[in-house]
Amino acid sequence: MASTLREVTISINAYGKNAYDMLCKLTESMRLTVVWQRLRRLGMGYLKCSQIRSLPTTIAGGKEQRAQVDLTFSINPIVKSQLRRGDTVKFNLEKG
């Protein structure tokens, strides 16, 4: 069995009324035990989030509320395969 630990960052964008508030609720929910437990079952962990960025944009003469946040997760993929037991190890040393 072999495993490596990796990180992935996902950018979440929200548009429209209460965009900033929606991302506030999302980032707060990431701290809940039930979320951590579900992520753990998937071989993932929640590490951190960036500050929520408010990005209002002018569209068709009006303003649309937009917000963005980055969530960082750890991923621990485990690869299972048959490995034969090694009873001895042979080293070759070369000068160079």
Secondary structure as GFF3:
##gff-version 3
##sequence-region A 1 96
A	DSSP	beta_strand	2	3	.	.	.	ID=ss1
A	DSSP	beta_strand	6	15	.	.	.	ID=ss2
A	DSSP	alpha_helix	19	29	.	.	.	ID=ss3
A	DSSP	alpha_helix	33	41	.	.	.	ID=ss4
A	DSSP	beta_strand	44	49	.	.	.	ID=ss5
A	DSSP	beta_strand	53	54	.	.	.	ID=ss6
A	DSSP	beta_strand	57	59	.	.	.	ID=ss7
A	DSSP	beta_strand	62	64	.	.	.	ID=ss8
A	DSSP	beta_strand	66	75	.	.	.	ID=ss9
A	DSSP	beta_strand	78	79	.	.	.	ID=ss10
###
